[in-house]
């Protein structure tokens, strides 16, 4: 399970970096914007899979507080996806980065 925790931390850090790049950079060419979109989708999918595996382990190991926080971080993708519009994209991206940081802190505390 330690390998899954470490991989979840690594995927989380990579996802924070990818979202930060999108927040700070304006893509001029559609080709680069499409590549970035595929990379974001891949990072988010890996993030959800690794956090789900850790979440299942948390509930089996009776670490309910860690599991609940990670569940909210996974659920935030779907809530933000329903609320976001093109005009509010940067605001919700910032909220998403904060959710990723919260899950990263939770995973680091869980490994200790």
Backbone as XML, in Angstrom:
<?xml version="1.0"?>
<chain id="A" units="angstrom">
  <residue number="1" name="UNK">
    <atom name="N" x="0.814" y="-1.195" z="0.000"/>
    <atom name="CA" x="0.000" y="0.000" z="0.000"/>
    <atom name="C" x="0.862" y="1.266" z="0.000"/>
  </residue>
  <residue number="2" name="UNK">
    <atom name="N" x="2.083" y="1.123" z="0.497"/>
    <atom name="CA" x="2.994" y="2.262" z="0.537"/>
    <atom name="C" x="3.309" y="2.765" z="-0.868"/>
  </residue>
  <residue number="3" name="UNK">
    <atom name="N" x="3.404" y="1.843" z="-1.822"/>
    <atom name="CA" x="3.672" y="2.228" z="-3.211"/>
    <atom name="C" x="2.507" y="3.034" z="-3.778"/>
  </residue>
  <residue number="4" name="UNK">
    <atom name="N" x="1.286" y="2.653" z="-3.449"/>
    <atom name="CA" x="0.108" y="3.388" z="-3.920"/>
    <atom name="C" x="0.083" y="4.784" z="-3.299"/>
  </residue>
  <residue number="5" name="UNK">
    <atom name="N" x="0.438" y="4.894" z="-2.015"/>
    <atom name="CA" x="0.468" y="6.207" z="-1.369"/>
    <atom name="C" x="1.506" y="7.127" z="-2.010"/>
  </residue>
  <residue number="6" name="UNK">
    <atom name="N" x="2.685" y="6.600" z="-2.266"/>
    <atom name="CA" x="3.733" y="7.399" z="-2.885"/>
    <atom name="C" x="3.331" y="7.799" z="-4.303"/>
  </residue>
  <residue number="7" name="UNK">
    <atom name="N" x="2.743" y="6.866" z="-5.045"/>
    <atom name="CA" x="2.308" y="7.213" z="-6.404"/>
    <atom name="C" x="1.173" y="8.233" z="-6.370"/>
  </residue>
  <residue number="8" name="UNK">
    <atom name="N" x="0.301" y="8.166" z="-5.362"/>
    <atom name="CA" x="-0.771" y="9.162" z="-5.231"/>
    <atom name="C" x="-0.187" y="10.541" z="-4.942"/>
  </residue>
  <residue number="9" name="UNK">
    <atom name="N" x="0.851" y="10.602" z="-4.130"/>
    <atom name="CA" x="1.497" y="11.878" z="-3.837"/>
    <atom name="C" x="2.162" y="12.437" z="-5.093"/>
  </residue>
  <residue number="10" name="UNK">
    <atom name="N" x="2.835" y="11.582" z="-5.847"/>
    <atom name="CA" x="3.507" y="12.025" z="-7.077"/>
    <atom name="C" x="2.490" y="12.518" z="-8.102"/>
  </residue>
  <residue number="11" name="UNK">
    <atom name="N" x="1.407" y="11.774" z="-8.293"/>
    <atom name="CA" x="0.364" y="12.177" z="-9.243"/>
    <atom name="C" x="-0.281" y="13.481" z="-8.790"/>
  </residue>
  <residue number="12" name="UNK">
    <atom name="N" x="-0.455" y="13.633" z="-7.493"/>
    <atom name="CA" x="-1.037" y="14.861" z="-6.956"/>
    <atom name="C" x="-0.149" y="16.062" z="-7.248"/>
  </residue>
  <residue number="13" name="UNK">
    <atom name="N" x="1.148" y="15.933" z="-7.043"/>
    <atom name="CA" x="2.080" y="17.026" z="-7.318"/>
    <atom name="C" x="2.096" y="17.350" z="-8.813"/>
  </residue>
  <residue number="14" name="UNK">
    <atom name="N" x="2.103" y="16.327" z="-9.659"/>
    <atom name="CA" x="2.068" y="16.563" z="-11.107"/>
    <atom name="C" x="0.772" y="17.262" z="-11.528"/>
  </residue>
  <residue number="15" name="UNK">
    <atom name="N" x="-0.330" y="16.888" z="-10.923"/>
    <atom name="CA" x="-1.615" y="17.506" z="-11.262"/>
    <atom name="C" x="-1.660" y="18.963" z="-10.828"/>
  </residue>
  <residue number="16" name="UNK">
    <atom name="N" x="-1.097" y="19.266" z="-9.662"/>
    <atom name="CA" x="-1.029" y="20.654" z="-9.217"/>
    <atom name="C" x="-0.198" y="21.468" z="-10.208"/>
  </residue>
  <residue number="17" name="UNK">
    <atom name="N" x="0.911" y="20.907" z="-10.660"/>
    <atom name="CA" x="1.750" y="21.591" z="-11.643"/>
    <atom name="C" x="1.024" y="21.818" z="-12.956"/>
  </residue>
  <residue number="18" name="UNK">
    <atom name="N" x="0.299" y="20.811" z="-13.430"/>
    <atom name="CA" x="-0.427" y="20.952" z="-14.692"/>
    <atom name="C" x="-1.526" y="22.011" z="-14.598"/>
  </residue>
  <residue number="19" name="UNK">
    <atom name="N" x="-2.265" y="22.018" z="-13.490"/>
    <atom name="CA" x="-3.309" y="23.033" z="-13.333"/>
    <atom name="C" x="-2.711" y="24.425" z="-13.201"/>
  </residue>
  <residue number="20" name="UNK">
    <atom name="N" x="-1.564" y="24.531" z="-12.542"/>
    <atom name="CA" x="-0.915" y="25.834" z="-12.399"/>
    <atom name="C" x="-0.426" y="26.362" z="-13.740"/>
  </residue>
  <residue number="21" name="UNK">
    <atom name="N" x="0.068" y="25.474" z="-14.590"/>
    <atom name="CA" x="0.491" y="25.892" z="-15.934"/>
    <atom name="C" x="-0.695" y="26.461" z="-16.706"/>
  </residue>
  <residue number="22" name="UNK">
    <atom name="N" x="-1.820" y="25.792" z="-16.634"/>
    <atom name="CA" x="-3.010" y="26.272" z="-17.327"/>
    <atom name="C" x="-3.539" y="27.575" z="-16.755"/>
  </residue>
  <residue number="23" name="UNK">
    <atom name="N" x="-3.340" y="27.781" z="-15.462"/>
    <atom name="CA" x="-3.798" y="29.008" z="-14.836"/>
    <atom name="C" x="-2.935" y="30.201" z="-15.219"/>
  </residue>
  <residue number="24" name="UNK">
    <atom name="N" x="-1.644" y="29.965" z="-15.381"/>
    <atom name="CA" x="-0.711" y="31.054" z="-15.626"/>
    <atom name="C" x="-0.414" y="31.314" z="-17.097"/>
  </residue>
  <residue number="25" name="UNK">
    <atom name="N" x="-0.737" y="30.369" z="-17.974"/>
    <atom name="CA" x="-0.344" y="30.476" z="-19.374"/>
    <atom name="C" x="-1.576" y="30.616" z="-20.263"/>
  </residue>
  <residue number="26" name="UNK">
    <atom name="N" x="-1.520" y="31.521" z="-21.205"/>
    <atom name="CA" x="-2.563" y="31.635" z="-22.234"/>
    <atom name="C" x="-2.085" y="30.922" z="-23.486"/>
  </residue>
  <residue number="27" name="UNK">
    <atom name="N" x="-2.820" y="29.914" z="-23.892"/>
    <atom name="CA" x="-2.459" y="29.159" z="-25.084"/>
    <atom name="C" x="-3.007" y="29.876" z="-26.306"/>
  </residue>
  <residue number="28" name="UNK">
    <atom name="N" x="-2.125" y="30.232" z="-27.218"/>
    <atom name="CA" x="-2.526" y="30.959" z="-28.427"/>
    <atom name="C" x="-2.956" y="30.000" z="-29.542"/>
  </residue>
  <residue number="29" name="UNK">
    <atom name="N" x="-2.225" y="28.899" z="-29.690"/>
    <atom name="CA" x="-2.535" y="27.958" z="-30.769"/>
    <atom name="C" x="-3.452" y="26.843" z="-30.259"/>
  </residue>
  <residue number="30" name="UNK">
    <atom name="N" x="-4.464" y="26.507" z="-31.028"/>
    <atom name="CA" x="-5.390" y="25.453" z="-30.610"/>
    <atom name="C" x="-4.719" y="24.090" z="-30.449"/>
  </residue>
  <residue number="31" name="UNK">
    <atom name="N" x="-3.654" y="23.844" z="-31.215"/>
    <atom name="CA" x="-2.962" y="22.564" z="-31.125"/>
    <atom name="C" x="-2.381" y="22.365" z="-29.724"/>
  </residue>
  <residue number="32" name="UNK">
    <atom name="N" x="-1.779" y="23.407" z="-29.188"/>
    <atom name="CA" x="-1.185" y="23.313" z="-27.858"/>
    <atom name="C" x="-2.250" y="23.258" z="-26.765"/>
  </residue>
  <residue number="33" name="UNK">
    <atom name="N" x="-3.353" y="23.952" z="-26.997"/>
    <atom name="CA" x="-4.459" y="23.907" z="-26.050"/>
    <atom name="C" x="-5.067" y="22.502" z="-25.999"/>
  </residue>
  <residue number="34" name="UNK">
    <atom name="N" x="-5.153" y="21.846" z="-27.139"/>
    <atom name="CA" x="-5.688" y="20.478" z="-27.190"/>
    <atom name="C" x="-4.751" y="19.503" z="-26.484"/>
  </residue>
  <residue number="35" name="UNK">
    <atom name="N" x="-3.456" y="19.637" z="-26.718"/>
    <atom name="CA" x="-2.483" y="18.766" z="-26.042"/>
    <atom name="C" x="-2.565" y="18.969" z="-24.535"/>
  </residue>
  <residue number="36" name="UNK">
    <atom name="N" x="-2.657" y="20.222" z="-24.121"/>
    <atom name="CA" x="-2.781" y="20.517" z="-22.693"/>
    <atom name="C" x="-4.065" y="19.910" z="-22.118"/>
  </residue>
  <residue number="37" name="UNK">
    <atom name="N" x="-5.148" y="19.981" z="-22.863"/>
    <atom name="CA" x="-6.408" y="19.384" z="-22.407"/>
    <atom name="C" x="-6.306" y="17.888" z="-22.213"/>
  </residue>
  <residue number="38" name="UNK">
    <atom name="N" x="-5.619" y="17.201" z="-23.139"/>
    <atom name="CA" x="-5.424" y="15.757" z="-22.986"/>
    <atom name="C" x="-4.556" y="15.442" z="-21.773"/>
  </residue>
  <residue number="39" name="UNK">
    <atom name="N" x="-3.530" y="16.248" z="-21.549"/>
    <atom name="CA" x="-2.662" y="16.025" z="-20.389"/>
    <atom name="C" x="-3.413" y="16.256" z="-19.079"/>
  </residue>
  <residue number="40" name="UNK">
    <atom name="N" x="-4.246" y="17.282" z="-19.044"/>
    <atom name="CA" x="-5.058" y="17.544" z="-17.849"/>
    <atom name="C" x="-6.024" y="16.385" z="-17.595"/>
  </residue>
  <residue number="41" name="UNK">
    <atom name="N" x="-6.655" y="15.899" z="-18.652"/>
    <atom name="CA" x="-7.598" y="14.788" z="-18.498"/>
    <atom name="C" x="-6.881" y="13.546" z="-17.973"/>
  </residue>
  <residue number="42" name="UNK">
    <atom name="N" x="-5.693" y="13.277" z="-18.486"/>
    <atom name="CA" x="-4.918" y="12.134" z="-18.008"/>
    <atom name="C" x="-4.502" y="12.286" z="-16.562"/>
  </residue>
  <residue number="43" name="UNK">
    <atom name="N" x="-4.060" y="13.477" z="-16.192"/>
    <atom name="CA" x="-3.663" y="13.721" z="-14.803"/>
    <atom name="C" x="-4.847" y="13.584" z="-13.856"/>
  </residue>
  <residue number="44" name="UNK">
    <atom name="N" x="-6.000" y="14.109" z="-14.261"/>
    <atom name="CA" x="-7.185" y="14.020" z="-13.396"/>
    <atom name="C" x="-7.665" y="12.581" z="-13.265"/>
  </residue>
  <residue number="45" name="UNK">
    <atom name="N" x="-7.586" y="11.829" z="-14.347"/>
    <atom name="CA" x="-7.989" y="10.427" z="-14.288"/>
    <atom name="C" x="-7.067" y="9.632" z="-13.369"/>
  </residue>
  <residue number="46" name="UNK">
    <atom name="N" x="-5.760" y="9.827" z="-13.495"/>
    <atom name="CA" x="-4.817" y="9.164" z="-12.597"/>
    <atom name="C" x="-5.027" y="9.606" z="-11.152"/>
  </residue>
  <residue number="47" name="UNK">
    <atom name="N" x="-5.313" y="10.881" z="-10.955"/>
    <atom name="CA" x="-5.570" y="11.412" z="-9.622"/>
    <atom name="C" x="-6.777" y="10.716" z="-8.991"/>
  </residue>
  <residue number="48" name="UNK">
    <atom name="N" x="-7.859" y="10.608" z="-9.742"/>
    <atom name="CA" x="-9.072" y="9.979" z="-9.211"/>
    <atom name="C" x="-8.830" y="8.508" z="-8.922"/>
  </residue>
  <residue number="49" name="UNK">
    <atom name="N" x="-8.109" y="7.804" z="-9.779"/>
    <atom name="CA" x="-7.853" y="6.382" z="-9.578"/>
    <atom name="C" x="-6.979" y="6.157" z="-8.342"/>
  </residue>
  <residue number="50" name="UNK">
    <atom name="N" x="-5.871" y="6.902" z="-8.232"/>
    <atom name="CA" x="-4.977" y="6.675" z="-7.097"/>
    <atom name="C" x="-5.628" y="7.098" z="-5.781"/>
  </residue>
  <residue number="51" name="UNK">
    <atom name="N" x="-6.365" y="8.210" z="-5.780"/>
    <atom name="CA" x="-7.037" y="8.609" z="-4.555"/>
    <atom name="C" x="-8.166" y="7.648" z="-4.188"/>
  </residue>
  <residue number="52" name="UNK">
    <atom name="N" x="-8.817" y="7.058" z="-5.174"/>
    <atom name="CA" x="-9.850" y="6.065" z="-4.885"/>
    <atom name="C" x="-9.251" y="4.815" z="-4.236"/>
  </residue>
  <residue number="53" name="UNK">
    <atom name="N" x="-8.083" y="4.400" z="-4.704"/>
    <atom name="CA" x="-7.424" y="3.249" z="-4.090"/>
    <atom name="C" x="-7.029" y="3.545" z="-2.642"/>
  </residue>
  <residue number="54" name="UNK">
    <atom name="N" x="-6.510" y="4.743" z="-2.400"/>
    <atom name="CA" x="-6.160" y="5.137" z="-1.036"/>
    <atom name="C" x="-7.420" y="5.257" z="-0.188"/>
  </residue>
  <residue number="55" name="UNK">
    <atom name="N" x="-8.484" y="5.773" z="-0.775"/>
    <atom name="CA" x="-9.755" y="5.918" z="-0.063"/>
    <atom name="C" x="-10.312" y="4.565" z="0.364"/>
  </residue>
  <residue number="56" name="UNK">
    <atom name="N" x="-10.267" y="3.601" z="-0.518"/>
    <atom name="CA" x="-10.735" y="2.252" z="-0.176"/>
    <atom name="C" x="-9.903" y="1.675" z="0.957"/>
  </residue>
  <residue number="57" name="UNK">
    <atom name="N" x="-8.587" y="1.874" z="0.894"/>
    <atom name="CA" x="-7.715" y="1.390" z="1.964"/>
    <atom name="C" x="-8.009" y="2.102" z="3.285"/>
  </residue>
  <residue number="58" name="UNK">
    <atom name="N" x="-8.331" y="3.391" z="3.224"/>
    <atom name="CA" x="-8.653" y="4.144" z="4.439"/>
    <atom name="C" x="-9.903" y="3.607" z="5.109"/>
  </residue>
  <residue number="59" name="UNK">
    <atom name="N" x="-10.934" y="3.333" z="4.331"/>
    <atom name="CA" x="-12.164" y="2.845" z="4.930"/>
    <atom name="C" x="-12.024" y="1.412" z="5.430"/>
  </residue>
  <residue number="60" name="UNK">
    <atom name="N" x="-11.199" y="0.609" z="4.776"/>
    <atom name="CA" x="-10.948" y="-0.747" z="5.277"/>
    <atom name="C" x="-10.125" y="-0.679" z="6.563"/>
  </residue>
  <residue number="61" name="UNK">
    <atom name="N" x="-9.149" y="0.218" z="6.602"/>
    <atom name="CA" x="-8.289" y="0.367" z="7.774"/>
    <atom name="C" x="-8.880" y="1.248" z="8.856"/>
  </residue>
  <residue number="62" name="UNK">
    <atom name="N" x="-10.120" y="1.656" z="8.714"/>
    <atom name="CA" x="-10.846" y="2.466" z="9.686"/>
    <atom name="C" x="-10.192" y="3.815" z="9.962"/>
  </residue>
  <residue number="63" name="UNK">
    <atom name="N" x="-9.657" y="4.439" z="8.923"/>
    <atom name="CA" x="-9.172" y="5.815" z="8.997"/>
    <atom name="C" x="-10.225" y="6.700" z="8.337"/>
  </residue>
  <residue number="64" name="UNK">
    <atom name="N" x="-11.325" y="6.889" z="9.023"/>
    <atom name="CA" x="-12.484" y="7.525" z="8.417"/>
    <atom name="C" x="-12.274" y="9.007" z="8.123"/>
  </residue>
  <residue number="65" name="UNK">
    <atom name="N" x="-11.527" y="9.715" z="8.961"/>
    <atom name="CA" x="-11.325" y="11.143" z="8.729"/>
    <atom name="C" x="-10.508" y="11.379" z="7.470"/>
  </residue>
  <residue number="66" name="UNK">
    <atom name="N" x="-9.411" y="10.639" z="7.296"/>
    <atom name="CA" x="-8.618" y="10.749" z="6.068"/>
    <atom name="C" x="-9.455" y="10.371" z="4.850"/>
  </residue>
  <residue number="67" name="UNK">
    <atom name="N" x="-10.219" y="9.309" z="4.997"/>
    <atom name="CA" x="-11.056" y="8.852" z="3.889"/>
    <atom name="C" x="-12.115" y="9.866" z="3.501"/>
  </residue>
  <residue number="68" name="UNK">
    <atom name="N" x="-12.712" y="10.517" z="4.493"/>
    <atom name="CA" x="-13.746" y="11.510" z="4.205"/>
    <atom name="C" x="-13.161" y="12.722" z="3.481"/>
  </residue>
  <residue number="69" name="UNK">
    <atom name="N" x="-11.990" y="13.182" z="3.912"/>
    <atom name="CA" x="-11.344" y="14.319" z="3.252"/>
    <atom name="C" x="-10.987" y="13.964" z="1.815"/>
  </residue>
  <residue number="70" name="UNK">
    <atom name="N" x="-10.438" y="12.767" z="1.607"/>
    <atom name="CA" x="-10.083" y="12.355" z="0.245"/>
    <atom name="C" x="-11.322" y="12.170" z="-0.623"/>
  </residue>
  <residue number="71" name="UNK">
    <atom name="N" x="-12.412" y="11.691" z="-0.025"/>
    <atom name="CA" x="-13.658" y="11.554" z="-0.774"/>
    <atom name="C" x="-14.168" y="12.918" z="-1.240"/>
  </residue>
  <residue number="72" name="UNK">
    <atom name="N" x="-14.086" y="13.925" z="-0.377"/>
    <atom name="CA" x="-14.507" y="15.268" z="-0.770"/>
    <atom name="C" x="-13.614" y="15.826" z="-1.869"/>
  </residue>
  <residue number="73" name="UNK">
    <atom name="N" x="-12.322" y="15.504" z="-1.824"/>
    <atom name="CA" x="-11.414" y="15.982" z="-2.872"/>
    <atom name="C" x="-11.724" y="15.317" z="-4.217"/>
  </residue>
  <residue number="74" name="UNK">
    <atom name="N" x="-12.093" y="14.043" z="-4.190"/>
    <atom name="CA" x="-12.486" y="13.358" z="-5.427"/>
    <atom name="C" x="-13.810" y="13.927" z="-5.939"/>
  </residue>
  <residue number="75" name="UNK">
    <atom name="N" x="-14.727" y="14.165" z="-5.034"/>
    <atom name="CA" x="-16.048" y="14.672" z="-5.399"/>
    <atom name="C" x="-15.991" y="16.099" z="-5.939"/>
  </residue>
  <residue number="76" name="UNK">
    <atom name="N" x="-14.966" y="16.846" z="-5.549"/>
    <atom name="CA" x="-14.862" y="18.245" z="-5.984"/>
    <atom name="C" x="-14.742" y="18.370" z="-7.500"/>
  </residue>
  <residue number="77" name="UNK">
    <atom name="N" x="-14.148" y="17.385" z="-8.168"/>
    <atom name="CA" x="-14.052" y="17.427" z="-9.628"/>
    <atom name="C" x="-15.436" y="17.512" z="-10.263"/>
  </residue>
  <residue number="78" name="UNK">
    <atom name="N" x="-16.339" y="16.715" z="-9.766"/>
    <atom name="CA" x="-17.663" y="16.627" z="-10.369"/>
    <atom name="C" x="-18.523" y="17.835" z="-10.003"/>
  </residue>
  <residue number="79" name="UNK">
    <atom name="N" x="-18.364" y="18.349" z="-8.786"/>
    <atom name="CA" x="-19.112" y="19.535" z="-8.376"/>
    <atom name="C" x="-18.647" y="20.750" z="-9.179"/>
  </residue>
  <residue number="80" name="UNK">
    <atom name="N" x="-17.327" y="20.917" z="-9.277"/>
    <atom name="CA" x="-16.792" y="22.048" z="-10.026"/>
    <atom name="C" x="-17.127" y="21.919" z="-11.508"/>
  </residue>
  <residue number="81" name="UNK">
    <atom name="N" x="-17.123" y="20.705" z="-12.030"/>
    <atom name="CA" x="-17.479" y="20.493" z="-13.433"/>
    <atom name="C" x="-18.897" y="20.909" z="-13.754"/>
  </residue>
  <residue number="82" name="UNK">
    <atom name="N" x="-19.808" y="20.796" z="-12.790"/>
    <atom name="CA" x="-21.182" y="21.226" z="-13.009"/>
    <atom name="C" x="-21.332" y="22.738" z="-12.922"/>
  </residue>
  <residue number="83" name="UNK">
    <atom name="N" x="-20.485" y="23.398" z="-12.132"/>
    <atom name="CA" x="-20.649" y="24.827" z="-11.875"/>
    <atom name="C" x="-19.880" y="25.732" z="-12.824"/>
  </residue>
  <residue number="84" name="UNK">
    <atom name="N" x="-18.812" y="25.242" z="-13.410"/>
    <atom name="CA" x="-17.896" y="26.110" z="-14.144"/>
    <atom name="C" x="-18.492" y="26.560" z="-15.479"/>
  </residue>
  <residue number="85" name="UNK">
    <atom name="N" x="-18.211" y="27.808" z="-15.802"/>
    <atom name="CA" x="-18.518" y="28.378" z="-17.108"/>
    <atom name="C" x="-17.215" y="28.960" z="-17.639"/>
  </residue>
  <residue number="86" name="UNK">
    <atom name="N" x="-17.193" y="29.307" z="-18.888"/>
    <atom name="CA" x="-15.953" y="29.802" z="-19.481"/>
    <atom name="C" x="-15.473" y="31.089" z="-18.810"/>
  </residue>
  <residue number="87" name="UNK">
    <atom name="N" x="-16.401" y="31.938" z="-18.374"/>
    <atom name="CA" x="-16.025" y="33.195" z="-17.735"/>
    <atom name="C" x="-15.418" y="32.994" z="-16.352"/>
  </residue>
  <residue number="88" name="UNK">
    <atom name="N" x="-15.788" y="31.928" z="-15.658"/>
    <atom name="CA" x="-15.319" y="31.687" z="-14.298"/>
    <atom name="C" x="-14.278" y="30.578" z="-14.228"/>
  </residue>
  <residue number="89" name="UNK">
    <atom name="N" x="-13.659" y="30.270" z="-15.340"/>
    <atom name="CA" x="-12.726" y="29.144" z="-15.398"/>
    <atom name="C" x="-11.520" y="29.330" z="-14.484"/>
  </residue>
  <residue number="90" name="UNK">
    <atom name="N" x="-10.937" y="30.509" z="-14.466"/>
    <atom name="CA" x="-9.738" y="30.752" z="-13.643"/>
    <atom name="C" x="-10.057" y="30.645" z="-12.156"/>
  </residue>
  <residue number="91" name="UNK">
    <atom name="N" x="-11.238" y="31.127" z="-11.754"/>
    <atom name="CA" x="-11.630" y="31.057" z="-10.345"/>
    <atom name="C" x="-11.783" y="29.609" z="-9.892"/>
  </residue>
  <residue number="92" name="UNK">
    <atom name="N" x="-12.458" y="28.806" z="-10.698"/>
    <atom name="CA" x="-12.665" y="27.416" z="-10.323"/>
    <atom name="C" x="-11.383" y="26.590" z="-10.450"/>
  </residue>
  <residue number="93" name="UNK">
    <atom name="N" x="-10.487" y="26.985" z="-11.328"/>
    <atom name="CA" x="-9.195" y="26.318" z="-11.396"/>
    <atom name="C" x="-8.408" y="26.566" z="-10.119"/>
  </residue>
  <residue number="94" name="UNK">
    <atom name="N" x="-8.497" y="27.766" z="-9.578"/>
    <atom name="CA" x="-7.846" y="28.079" z="-8.306"/>
    <atom name="C" x="-8.457" y="27.255" z="-7.173"/>
  </residue>
  <residue number="95" name="UNK">
    <atom name="N" x="-9.762" y="27.112" z="-7.161"/>
    <atom name="CA" x="-10.427" y="26.283" z="-6.155"/>
    <atom name="C" x="-9.982" y="24.828" z="-6.296"/>
  </residue>
  <residue number="96" name="UNK">
    <atom name="N" x="-9.860" y="24.358" z="-7.531"/>
    <atom name="CA" x="-9.428" y="22.985" z="-7.776"/>
    <atom name="C" x="-7.992" y="22.774" z="-7.289"/>
  </residue>
  <residue number="97" name="UNK">
    <atom name="N" x="-7.126" y="23.749" z="-7.509"/>
    <atom name="CA" x="-5.749" y="23.637" z="-7.017"/>
    <atom name="C" x="-5.736" y="23.574" z="-5.495"/>
  </residue>
  <residue number="98" name="UNK">
    <atom name="N" x="-6.595" y="24.345" z="-4.845"/>
    <atom name="CA" x="-6.665" y="24.285" z="-3.379"/>
    <atom name="C" x="-7.143" y="22.907" z="-2.900"/>
  </residue>
  <residue number="99" name="UNK">
    <atom name="N" x="-8.082" y="22.306" z="-3.618"/>
    <atom name="CA" x="-8.531" y="20.949" z="-3.264"/>
    <atom name="C" x="-7.399" y="19.940" z="-3.437"/>
  </residue>
  <residue number="100" name="UNK">
    <atom name="N" x="-6.604" y="20.107" z="-4.486"/>
    <atom name="CA" x="-5.462" y="19.230" z="-4.697"/>
    <atom name="C" x="-4.441" y="19.395" z="-3.583"/>
  </residue>
  <residue number="101" name="UNK">
    <atom name="N" x="-4.216" y="20.621" z="-3.128"/>
    <atom name="CA" x="-3.257" y="20.864" z="-2.047"/>
    <atom name="C" x="-3.766" y="20.256" z="-0.743"/>
  </residue>
  <residue number="102" name="UNK">
    <atom name="N" x="-5.062" y="20.355" z="-0.484"/>
    <atom name="CA" x="-5.642" y="19.739" z="0.710"/>
    <atom name="C" x="-5.465" y="18.226" z="0.668"/>
  </residue>
  <residue number="103" name="UNK">
    <atom name="N" x="-5.699" y="17.620" z="-0.485"/>
    <atom name="CA" x="-5.519" y="16.168" z="-0.582"/>
    <atom name="C" x="-4.050" y="15.786" z="-0.461"/>
  </residue>
  <residue number="104" name="UNK">
    <atom name="N" x="-3.137" y="16.634" z="-0.967"/>
    <atom name="CA" x="-1.714" y="16.367" z="-0.824"/>
    <atom name="C" x="-1.300" y="16.417" z="0.647"/>
  </residue>
  <residue number="105" name="UNK">
    <atom name="N" x="-1.780" y="17.397" z="1.366"/>
    <atom name="CA" x="-1.481" y="17.489" z="2.807"/>
    <atom name="C" x="-2.044" y="16.285" z="3.550"/>
  </residue>
  <residue number="106" name="UNK">
    <atom name="N" x="-3.239" y="15.866" z="3.196"/>
    <atom name="CA" x="-3.855" y="14.692" z="3.830"/>
    <atom name="C" x="-3.033" y="13.435" z="3.542"/>
  </residue>
  <residue number="107" name="UNK">
    <atom name="N" x="-2.577" y="13.276" z="2.316"/>
    <atom name="CA" x="-1.773" y="12.103" z="1.980"/>
    <atom name="C" x="-0.424" y="12.115" z="2.696"/>
  </residue>
  <residue number="108" name="UNK">
    <atom name="N" x="0.183" y="13.284" z="2.833"/>
    <atom name="CA" x="1.460" y="13.363" z="3.533"/>
    <atom name="C" x="1.278" y="13.028" z="5.008"/>
  </residue>
  <residue number="109" name="UNK">
    <atom name="N" x="0.205" y="13.530" z="5.637"/>
    <atom name="CA" x="-0.061" y="13.178" z="7.035"/>
    <atom name="C" x="-0.395" y="11.705" z="7.195"/>
  </residue>
  <residue number="110" name="UNK">
    <atom name="N" x="-1.033" y="11.135" z="6.208"/>
    <atom name="CA" x="-1.413" y="9.724" z="6.277"/>
    <atom name="C" x="-0.194" y="8.806" z="6.190"/>
  </residue>
  <residue number="111" name="UNK">
    <atom name="N" x="0.829" y="9.216" z="5.461"/>
    <atom name="CA" x="2.007" y="8.357" z="5.322"/>
    <atom name="C" x="2.869" y="8.339" z="6.581"/>
  </residue>
  <residue number="112" name="UNK">
    <atom name="N" x="2.683" y="9.329" z="7.451"/>
    <atom name="CA" x="3.499" y="9.357" z="8.688"/>
    <atom name="C" x="2.998" y="8.416" z="9.726"/>
  </residue>
</chain>
